[in-house]
Amino acid sequence: MPFTYILFSKSCRKTYTGCTSRNDVNLRLSEHNLGKTKSTRKYKPWILIHYEEHDTFEEARHKELWLKSRSGRRWMKENIPFPKD
């Protein structure tokens, strides 16, 4: 099942939103932490703070794009507890 996920970097207090077609969102998290993703490499380590399972990759991608929009970022700020220091 495809997933949409949100990662949080404690080192720089940034979030990263992505989606994957893999059945294991934790495997994708480990790839981010191993530096296999160029855009997240310099902000590791990452922790998984939210994920959603979808029926199709298209649904997951649509949700990812929405979460990156202004209204999606506002929803994240209001609904997802970000780790404290």
C-alpha positions, 0 to 999 in steps of 0.5 A: 500500500502506498503511504504519505508521510511526514518526517521531522528533523530534530537537528534543524527542526524542519519537516519533510513531506513525501510519499512512497509506493513501498509497503513499508514506510519504516524502510523509507525512513531508514533510507532517509536516515542513511542519506540515500535521499539527496534533499534530506541528507544534510538534515538527518536524523529524521523521525517519523511523526505522521503517516497515512496509508492510501489505496493508490499511489495517485491518492498518496501523491495527491495528499503529499501535494496538498500537505505541501500547500498553504492549507496543508501546512496549516493543517499540519501545524494544528493537528500534528504534535511536533516533538519538543527539544 
